[in-house]
Structures are given as C-alpha cells and as structure tokens.
Amino acid sequence: MAGDKLLPNGSVEWTVHLARRRPRQTAVLVAVILGASGAAGYGFGSAFWSIAALALLVASVSDFLFPVRYSVAAEGVEARGPIHRRRMAWQQVRRVVKDDLGVKLSPLPRPSRLEAYRGIYLWFADNADQVMAAIAHHTEAEAAGGDDLASV
C-alpha cells in the first residue's frame, strides 16, 4: 500500500504502474512496438509513418506502460494517466464487480457486451480492502439517495 493516501470521508488515492509489475511482458511489448513502428516506416518508405505508428501504439497501451493514479472520493472515481483522465460520478455507478486484480465500476445495471467500453476499472495496489471499503462507503451513501446498485 505504499503511496496510498487516506483522504477525508472514506476516500483513498493510489498509483499503479503495471509495467513495473510485469518486466518480461514490458520488454516484449516494447520490442513489438519498436518492431511494428520500424516495419511501418520501412514499408511506407517514410520516417513519418514510423513515428505515427510508434505514437499510436504507445498511446493505445499507455495504461500499461505509464503509472496511473486512481482516486475514490465523495464526488466519484477517477483514473489519471499521462494521456487520459477518466471520471465517473457515483450517480452513474450501477454495478460493482470485484476480481482478484481490481474492481470494475459500471454504469450498466446488468452484464453486457458493452461492458468493456463502459465504466472504469480500478487496479489494486495491495490495497483491495481499503479500496473496497471506500467504494462501499460511497455507494451506500448513493444507494440511500434512492438509486439501485448491484454488487457482484
């Protein structure tokens, strides 16, 4: 739980850097990105396409390559990386799905094929109990406001 910050009102902040957790996968990923961007530049005969492919590939896996800062607060949840910032207010959360590695907060009331494209997945950093307690604190307060909330 190093790097966790306890905030007022049952809130928590932490950082997860997946590339540091998985150095072998990171090395393979970097090799694939460099190979693919080099192949794009060679195939199209222009350094522009090599740089464009490199930028697009790095952006597409930025959640893995770079640290992501998560926060669970009174307003909702947030995931901040160097390329993106995703937020979800508690009023939008309809379902909470926990697994061994993290928790998915979904705006969908039932499982759906759209699940992968909706909501926010919060990776744990050896702080599962603390994160789930903060989520429970805020979702109970939201449920008391009249919304239904399913937890899986």
BALOBA-1460 file (C-alpha; in Angstrom, 3 decimals):
// residues 152
<rec num="1" residu="m" x="0.000" y="0.000" z="0.000"/>
<rec num="2" residu="a" x="2.984" y="2.277" z="-0.393"/>
<rec num="3" residu="g" x="1.881" y="5.511" z="-1.997"/>
<rec num="4" residu="d" x="-1.707" y="5.296" z="-0.745"/>
<rec num="5" residu="k" x="-3.136" y="8.452" z="0.710"/>
<rec num="6" residu="l" x="-6.055" y="8.343" z="3.097"/>
<rec num="7" residu="l" x="-8.345" y="11.252" z="2.457"/>
<rec num="8" residu="p" x="-11.289" y="12.588" z="4.452"/>
<rec num="9" residu="n" x="-14.717" y="10.940" z="4.224"/>
<rec num="10" residu="g" x="-13.565" y="7.423" z="3.404"/>
<rec num="11" residu="s" x="-11.644" y="8.391" z="0.296"/>
<rec num="12" residu="v" x="-8.373" y="6.922" z="-0.977"/>
<rec num="13" residu="e" x="-5.740" y="7.648" z="-3.645"/>
<rec num="14" residu="w" x="-3.090" y="5.300" z="-5.025"/>
<rec num="15" residu="t" x="-0.866" y="4.749" z="-8.056"/>
<rec num="16" residu="v" x="-0.464" y="1.575" z="-10.125"/>
<rec num="17" residu="h" x="2.335" y="1.033" z="-12.663"/>
<rec num="18" residu="l" x="1.608" y="-2.239" z="-14.449"/>
<rec num="19" residu="a" x="4.825" y="-2.214" z="-16.494"/>
<rec num="20" residu="r" x="6.880" y="-2.367" z="-13.290"/>
<rec num="21" residu="r" x="4.845" y="-5.324" z="-12.043"/>
<rec num="22" residu="r" x="5.491" y="-7.295" z="-15.236"/>
<rec num="23" residu="p" x="9.002" y="-6.591" z="-16.579"/>
<rec num="24" residu="r" x="9.071" y="-9.527" z="-19.035"/>
<rec num="25" residu="q" x="5.767" y="-8.527" z="-20.605"/>
<rec num="26" residu="t" x="7.006" y="-4.940" z="-20.747"/>
<rec num="27" residu="a" x="10.163" y="-5.968" z="-22.612"/>
<rec num="28" residu="v" x="8.130" y="-7.991" z="-25.130"/>
<rec num="29" residu="l" x="5.645" y="-5.150" z="-25.569"/>
<rec num="30" residu="v" x="8.397" y="-2.579" z="-26.167"/>
<rec num="31" residu="a" x="10.060" y="-4.900" z="-28.708"/>
<rec num="32" residu="v" x="6.743" y="-5.395" z="-30.545"/>
<rec num="33" residu="i" x="6.033" y="-1.655" z="-30.587"/>
<rec num="34" residu="l" x="9.506" y="-0.828" z="-31.911"/>
<rec num="35" residu="g" x="9.342" y="-3.630" z="-34.484"/>
<rec num="36" residu="a" x="5.894" y="-2.635" z="-35.707"/>
<rec num="37" residu="s" x="6.749" y="1.045" z="-35.936"/>
<rec num="38" residu="g" x="10.002" y="0.217" z="-37.730"/>
<rec num="39" residu="a" x="8.105" y="-2.032" z="-40.160"/>
<rec num="40" residu="a" x="5.586" y="0.747" z="-40.805"/>
<rec num="41" residu="g" x="8.371" y="3.192" z="-41.598"/>
<rec num="42" residu="y" x="10.168" y="0.705" z="-43.815"/>
<rec num="43" residu="g" x="7.002" y="-0.464" z="-45.572"/>
<rec num="44" residu="f" x="5.764" y="3.035" z="-46.351"/>
<rec num="45" residu="g" x="9.268" y="4.349" z="-47.004"/>
<rec num="46" residu="s" x="8.900" y="7.271" z="-44.618"/>
<rec num="47" residu="a" x="10.029" y="8.064" z="-41.090"/>
<rec num="48" residu="f" x="6.720" y="9.894" z="-40.629"/>
<rec num="49" residu="w" x="4.775" y="6.609" z="-40.675"/>
<rec num="50" residu="s" x="7.233" y="5.037" z="-38.287"/>
<rec num="51" residu="i" x="6.768" y="7.869" z="-35.793"/>
<rec num="52" residu="a" x="2.988" y="7.871" z="-36.295"/>
<rec num="53" residu="a" x="2.800" y="4.110" z="-35.656"/>
<rec num="54" residu="l" x="5.020" y="4.476" z="-32.583"/>
<rec num="55" residu="a" x="2.810" y="7.252" z="-31.167"/>
<rec num="56" residu="l" x="-0.430" y="5.356" z="-31.818"/>
<rec num="57" residu="l" x="0.862" y="2.102" z="-30.336"/>
<rec num="58" residu="v" x="2.270" y="3.782" z="-27.214"/>
<rec num="59" residu="a" x="-0.981" y="5.715" z="-26.737"/>
<rec num="60" residu="s" x="-3.027" y="2.522" z="-27.056"/>
<rec num="61" residu="v" x="-1.103" y="0.781" z="-24.256"/>
<rec num="62" residu="s" x="-0.405" y="3.844" z="-22.114"/>
<rec num="63" residu="d" x="-2.339" y="2.429" z="-19.129"/>
<rec num="64" residu="f" x="0.166" y="-0.420" z="-19.048"/>
<rec num="65" residu="l" x="3.365" y="1.495" z="-19.820"/>
<rec num="66" residu="f" x="2.883" y="4.538" z="-17.575"/>
<rec num="67" residu="p" x="1.743" y="4.989" z="-13.968"/>
<rec num="68" residu="v" x="-1.986" y="5.572" z="-13.460"/>
<rec num="69" residu="r" x="-3.224" y="7.494" z="-10.419"/>
<rec num="70" residu="y" x="-6.578" y="6.377" z="-9.024"/>
<rec num="71" residu="s" x="-8.815" y="8.157" z="-6.558"/>
<rec num="72" residu="v" x="-12.055" y="7.218" z="-4.851"/>
<rec num="73" residu="a" x="-13.669" y="10.323" z="-3.365"/>
<rec num="74" residu="a" x="-17.029" y="11.789" z="-2.421"/>
<rec num="75" residu="e" x="-17.639" y="13.034" z="-5.994"/>
<rec num="76" residu="g" x="-16.851" y="9.698" z="-7.664"/>
<rec num="77" residu="v" x="-13.848" y="7.802" z="-9.002"/>
<rec num="78" residu="e" x="-11.052" y="8.984" z="-11.252"/>
<rec num="79" residu="a" x="-8.194" y="7.385" z="-13.182"/>
<rec num="80" residu="r" x="-5.460" y="9.776" z="-14.366"/>
<rec num="81" residu="g" x="-2.647" y="8.804" z="-16.698"/>
<rec num="82" residu="p" x="-0.281" y="10.891" z="-18.819"/>
<rec num="83" residu="i" x="-2.582" y="10.676" z="-21.847"/>
<rec num="84" residu="h" x="-6.054" y="10.392" z="-20.324"/>
<rec num="85" residu="r" x="-8.295" y="11.295" z="-17.442"/>
<rec num="86" residu="r" x="-11.439" y="9.247" z="-16.829"/>
<rec num="87" residu="r" x="-14.049" y="10.155" z="-14.247"/>
<rec num="88" residu="m" x="-17.260" y="8.555" z="-13.099"/>
<rec num="89" residu="a" x="-19.692" y="10.113" z="-10.641"/>
<rec num="90" residu="w" x="-21.350" y="7.884" z="-8.047"/>
<rec num="91" residu="q" x="-24.729" y="8.670" z="-9.621"/>
<rec num="92" residu="q" x="-23.526" y="6.832" z="-12.764"/>
<rec num="93" residu="v" x="-22.406" y="3.646" z="-10.973"/>
<rec num="94" residu="r" x="-24.971" y="0.854" z="-11.313"/>
<rec num="95" residu="r" x="-22.788" y="-2.191" z="-10.712"/>
<rec num="96" residu="v" x="-19.577" y="-3.012" z="-8.837"/>
<rec num="97" residu="v" x="-17.664" y="-6.113" z="-9.983"/>
<rec num="98" residu="k" x="-14.590" y="-7.162" z="-7.975"/>
<rec num="99" residu="d" x="-11.961" y="-9.657" z="-9.096"/>
<rec num="100" residu="d" x="-8.503" y="-10.608" z="-7.798"/>
<rec num="101" residu="l" x="-6.701" y="-7.739" z="-9.540"/>
<rec num="102" residu="g" x="-9.139" y="-4.856" z="-9.215"/>
<rec num="103" residu="v" x="-12.718" y="-3.666" z="-9.364"/>
<rec num="104" residu="k" x="-14.905" y="-2.536" z="-12.267"/>
<rec num="105" residu="l" x="-17.431" y="0.241" z="-11.696"/>
<rec num="106" residu="s" x="-20.046" y="0.004" z="-14.415"/>
<rec num="107" residu="p" x="-22.890" y="2.289" z="-15.476"/>
<rec num="108" residu="l" x="-24.718" y="-0.775" z="-16.834"/>
<rec num="109" residu="p" x="-27.207" y="-2.486" z="-14.496"/>
<rec num="110" residu="r" x="-26.534" y="-5.970" z="-15.978"/>
<rec num="111" residu="p" x="-23.582" y="-7.654" z="-17.691"/>
<rec num="112" residu="s" x="-23.435" y="-6.683" z="-21.356"/>
<rec num="113" residu="r" x="-21.174" y="-6.842" z="-24.392"/>
<rec num="114" residu="l" x="-20.702" y="-3.109" z="-23.921"/>
<rec num="115" residu="e" x="-19.062" y="-3.722" z="-20.532"/>
<rec num="116" residu="a" x="-15.522" y="-3.440" z="-21.926"/>
<rec num="117" residu="y" x="-16.254" y="0.053" z="-23.236"/>
<rec num="118" residu="r" x="-18.138" y="1.488" z="-20.283"/>
<rec num="119" residu="g" x="-17.156" y="2.309" z="-16.736"/>
<rec num="120" residu="i" x="-13.791" y="2.391" z="-15.004"/>
<rec num="121" residu="y" x="-11.553" y="-0.463" z="-13.903"/>
<rec num="122" residu="l" x="-9.522" y="0.291" z="-10.776"/>
<rec num="123" residu="w" x="-6.387" y="-1.860" z="-10.392"/>
<rec num="124" residu="f" x="-5.484" y="-2.729" z="-6.809"/>
<rec num="125" residu="a" x="-2.036" y="-1.983" z="-5.363"/>
<rec num="126" residu="d" x="-2.111" y="-4.390" z="-2.386"/>
<rec num="127" residu="n" x="-4.958" y="-2.241" z="-1.083"/>
<rec num="128" residu="a" x="-8.073" y="-4.211" z="-2.076"/>
<rec num="129" residu="d" x="-9.700" y="-3.971" z="1.357"/>
<rec num="130" residu="q" x="-9.130" y="-0.234" z="1.600"/>
<rec num="131" residu="v" x="-10.431" y="0.441" z="-1.938"/>
<rec num="132" residu="m" x="-13.497" y="-1.762" z="-1.475"/>
<rec num="133" residu="a" x="-14.267" y="-0.089" z="1.871"/>
<rec num="134" residu="a" x="-14.095" y="3.352" z="0.234"/>
<rec num="135" residu="i" x="-16.323" y="2.207" z="-2.637"/>
<rec num="136" residu="a" x="-18.805" y="0.636" z="-0.208"/>
<rec num="137" residu="h" x="-18.862" y="3.848" z="1.844"/>
<rec num="138" residu="h" x="-19.706" y="5.986" z="-1.183"/>
<rec num="139" residu="t" x="-22.065" y="3.566" z="-2.956"/>
<rec num="140" residu="e" x="-24.070" y="3.051" z="0.247"/>
<rec num="141" residu="a" x="-24.452" y="6.807" z="0.522"/>
<rec num="142" residu="e" x="-25.574" y="6.934" z="-3.114"/>
<rec num="143" residu="a" x="-27.973" y="3.984" z="-2.676"/>
<rec num="144" residu="a" x="-29.502" y="5.769" z="0.298"/>
<rec num="145" residu="g" x="-30.308" y="8.566" z="-2.147"/>
<rec num="146" residu="g" x="-32.712" y="6.248" z="-3.960"/>
<rec num="147" residu="d" x="-30.686" y="4.567" z="-6.724"/>
<rec num="148" residu="d" x="-30.450" y="0.797" z="-7.075"/>
<rec num="149" residu="l" x="-26.933" y="-0.600" z="-7.063"/>
<rec num="150" residu="a" x="-25.935" y="-4.174" z="-7.842"/>
<rec num="151" residu="s" x="-22.722" y="-5.633" z="-6.451"/>
<rec num="152" residu="v" x="-21.173" y="-8.791" z="-7.830"/>
